[in-house]
């Protein structure tokens, strides 16, 4: 039984995207070539690897077993490439990261820019995700590094402390809540909110907290960045919840006021996670060290 790395990569991409067409595009293959490769894998094994349906494809039980082994093989290949890249100029390494919102916007940009500037042969794929989604991706082996909050169970992974993350309420200077120094989250839900766009990991986290109280946000508008949210708050259009690090940065240029949130969930720690630090390619290990010292 022989599957080459192209076969394994194509198969993983097809399963992850739920489509042979999308898997072929991600693997830089024509659809005809990709379909022939997967059929050849199935013929070699004598059993289907994918269930094909109108909505796409999904792995059979045997296919799921192949996914597991393919990820191990490709991680080892990536580690080899990373170590060789120290000696072979032009051979690129690749690190896949998922991060929650605050890490992505407030703490990672400087660390990643410094790393990329000093490692020209390494590329990084960075996605924003909810912390529980990051745990799933780490478990499945679809990413190398996860940066998430301690609000989820990350037992079983190797972890490194990153930053403290405290969420704070931001209001305009002339807003009724500006006289408060602290507040319970439930008290804020009677007011109009400025939120982050749909799909934001932080906004989803806040919506979960509101839902636990049987409440929902009353959004005036949803925007793409903390800067845009606070600019709207400054004009007293609504209130918002952002990371304290972002609020303190923006208070230097905006006339806004912060109010501490008393709920325990508003204070979190950010954690760097990997399945196994020693099994990561050397450039991924170096990136973790760069992030830890940021």
C-alpha positions in Angstrom: 0.0 0.0 0.0 1.6 3.3 -1.1 0.1 6.7 -0.8 2.3 9.6 -1.6 2.2 13.0 0.3 0.1 14.6 -2.5 -2.5 11.8 -2.0 -2.6 12.3 1.7 -2.7 16.1 1.5 -5.5 16.0 -1.1 -7.5 13.5 1.0 -7.2 15.7 4.1 -8.2 18.8 2.2 -11.2 17.1 0.8 -12.4 15.8 4.2 -11.7 19.2 5.9 -13.6 21.2 3.2 -16.3 18.5 2.7 -15.7 18.7 -1.1 -13.3 17.0 -3.6 -13.5 20.2 -5.7 -12.4 22.4 -2.8 -9.8 19.9 -1.8 -8.4 19.9 -5.3 -8.3 23.7 -5.4 -6.5 23.8 -2.0 -4.1 21.1 -3.2 -3.5 22.9 -6.5 -4.8 20.0 -8.6 -7.4 19.8 -11.3 -10.7 18.2 -10.3 -10.1 15.3 -12.8 -6.7 14.6 -11.3 -7.9 14.8 -7.7 -10.9 12.5 -8.4 -8.6 10.0 -10.1 -6.2 10.1 -7.1 -8.9 9.4 -4.6 -10.4 6.7 -6.7 -6.9 5.1 -6.9 -6.6 5.2 -3.1 -9.9 3.5 -2.7 -9.1 0.9 -5.3 -5.8 0.2 -3.6 -7.5 -0.4 -0.3 -10.5 -2.1 -1.8 -12.9 0.0 0.3 -14.5 3.4 0.0 -12.8 6.2 1.9 -15.5 8.9 1.2 -19.2 9.0 1.3 -20.3 11.1 -1.7 -23.6 13.1 -1.4 -25.3 16.1 -2.9 -23.9 18.3 -0.2 -20.3 17.1 -0.6 -18.3 14.3 0.9 -17.5 12.9 4.4 -15.1 10.3 5.5 -16.1 6.7 6.0 -14.9 4.9 9.2 -11.8 3.8 7.3 -11.5 7.3 5.9 -11.5 8.7 9.4 -8.7 6.3 10.3 -6.7 7.5 7.3 -7.3 11.1 8.3 -5.6 10.4 11.6 -2.6 8.7 10.1 -2.3 11.2 7.3 -2.1 14.1 9.8 0.7 12.3 11.7 2.6 11.7 8.5 2.2 15.2 7.3 3.2 16.7 10.6 6.4 14.6 10.5 7.0 15.8 7.0 6.5 19.4 8.0 8.8 19.0 11.0 11.5 17.6 8.6 11.0 20.5 6.2 11.3 23.0 9.1 14.5 21.5 10.4 16.0 21.3 6.9 15.0 24.9 6.3 17.7 25.9 8.8 20.2 24.6 6.3 18.6 24.8 2.9 17.9 28.4 1.9 14.6 28.8 0.1 12.8 25.8 1.6 9.8 27.2 3.3 8.2 26.2 6.6 4.5 26.6 7.4 2.8 27.1 10.8 -0.9 26.9 11.3 -2.4 28.9 14.2 -5.8 29.6 15.6 -6.3 32.4 18.0 -9.2 34.0 20.0 -10.1 37.6 19.3 -8.1 39.5 21.9 -4.8 37.6 21.2 -5.2 38.1 17.5 -5.8 41.9 17.7 -3.9 43.1 20.8 -1.0 40.7 21.4 0.0 38.7 18.3 0.6 41.4 15.6 3.9 42.6 17.0 5.2 39.1 17.9 4.3 37.7 14.5 5.7 40.6 12.6 9.0 40.3 14.4 9.1 36.5 13.8 8.3 36.8 10.1 10.9 39.5 9.6 13.6 37.3 11.1 12.3 34.0 9.4 11.8 34.8 5.7 11.4 31.1 4.9 8.4 30.6 7.1 4.8 31.3 6.3 1.9 31.5 8.9 -1.8 30.6 8.5 -3.7 32.5 11.2 -7.4 32.2 11.8 -9.7 33.7 14.5 -11.8 31.1 16.3 -13.7 30.5 19.5 -11.6 28.9 22.2 -13.6 25.6 22.1 -13.1 25.5 18.4 -9.4 25.9 18.8 -9.4 22.9 21.3 -11.2 20.8 18.6 -8.7 21.8 15.9 -5.7 20.9 18.2 -7.3 17.6 19.0 -7.9 16.8 15.4 -4.3 17.9 14.5 -5.5 20.5 11.9 -3.4 23.3 13.5 0.0 23.4 15.1 -0.6 26.1 17.7 -3.7 27.4 19.5 -4.0 30.6 21.5 -7.1 30.6 23.7 -8.6 31.5 27.0 -8.7 29.4 30.1 -12.5 29.3 29.9 -12.3 26.0 28.2 -10.8 22.6 29.0 -7.3 22.3 27.4 -6.1 19.4 29.5 -3.9 16.9 27.6 -2.1 19.6 25.7 1.3 21.2 26.4 0.6 24.8 27.5 2.5 28.0 28.1 1.1 31.2 29.7 0.6 34.1 27.4 -1.2 37.2 28.8 -3.9 38.1 31.2 -7.2 39.1 29.5 -9.7 41.2 31.4 -12.8 42.4 29.6 -14.1 45.9 30.5 -17.2 48.0 29.7 -16.6 51.1 27.6 -18.9 54.0 27.6 -18.9 57.7 26.5 -17.8 60.3 29.0 -21.4 61.7 29.2 -23.2 58.3 29.3 -25.2 57.6 32.5 -22.9 54.6 33.3 -19.8 56.8 33.2 -20.3 57.6 36.9 -19.8 53.9 37.8 -16.5 52.4 38.6 -17.8 48.8 38.4 -20.9 47.0 37.2 -22.5 43.6 36.8 -22.8 42.5 33.2 -26.6 42.0 33.6 -27.0 45.7 34.3 -25.5 46.6 30.9 -27.9 44.6 28.8 -30.7 47.2 29.1 -28.6 49.6 27.0 -27.9 49.8 23.3 -24.6 48.0 22.3 -21.9 48.5 19.7 -20.7 45.0 19.0 -18.1 43.2 16.9 -19.2 41.7 13.6 -20.9 38.3 13.4 -18.3 35.5 13.7 -16.1 37.4 16.1 -14.9 35.0 18.8 -15.1 37.6 21.5 -18.7 38.6 20.5 -19.8 35.0 20.5 -18.3 34.6 24.0 -20.2 37.6 25.2 -23.4 36.5 23.6 -23.1 33.1 25.4 -22.8 35.0 28.7 -25.9 37.0 27.9 -27.8 33.9 26.9 -27.0 32.2 30.2 -29.0 35.1 31.8 -31.8 34.6 29.3 -30.9 37.9 27.6 -29.8 39.2 24.2 -27.8 42.2 23.1 -29.6 45.2 21.6 -27.2 46.1 18.8 -27.1 49.5 17.2 -24.4 48.4 14.9 -21.7 45.7 14.6 -18.2 46.6 13.4 -14.9 45.0 12.5 -12.5 46.2 15.1 -12.1 47.5 18.6 -11.0 50.8 17.3 -14.2 51.2 15.3 -16.4 50.0 18.2 -14.8 52.5 20.6 -15.0 55.3 18.1 -18.8 54.8 17.9 -19.0 54.6 21.7 -17.1 57.9 22.0 -20.0 59.5 20.1 -22.5 58.0 22.6 -24.2 55.8 20.0 -24.1 52.8 22.4 -21.9 51.0 24.9 -19.6 48.0 24.4 -17.4 45.4 26.0 -13.7 45.1 24.8 -10.5 43.7 26.2 -8.9 46.0 28.8 -5.7 46.1 26.8 -7.5 47.5 23.8 -9.5 50.0 25.9 -6.4 51.3 27.6 -4.7 51.8 24.2 -7.7 53.6 22.7 -8.3 55.8 25.8 -5.1 57.7 24.8 -6.7 59.0 21.6 -10.5 58.8 22.4 -12.7 60.4 25.0 -14.1 57.2 26.5 -14.6 55.8 30.0 -14.1 52.3 31.2 -16.1 50.5 33.9 -14.9 47.3 35.5 -17.1 44.2 35.0 -17.6 42.3 38.3 -18.6 39.0 36.8 -15.8 36.4 37.3 -15.9 35.3 33.6 -14.7 38.7 32.6 -11.2 37.9 33.9 -9.4 35.3 31.8 -5.9 34.1 31.1 -4.6 33.5 27.6 -2.8 30.2 27.0 -0.6 29.0 24.2 -1.3 25.3 23.4 0.2 22.6 21.3 -0.4 18.8 21.1 3.3 18.2 21.7 6.0 20.9 21.7 8.8 18.5 21.0 6.9 17.1 18.0 6.5 20.5 16.4 8.7 21.6 13.5 11.6 23.7 14.8 10.2 26.9 13.2 6.9 26.3 15.1 8.8 25.9 18.3 10.7 29.1 17.6 7.4 30.9 17.0 6.1 29.8 20.4 9.2 31.1 22.1 8.8 34.4 20.2 5.1 34.7 21.2 5.8 33.8 24.8 8.2 36.7 25.2 6.0 39.2 23.4 
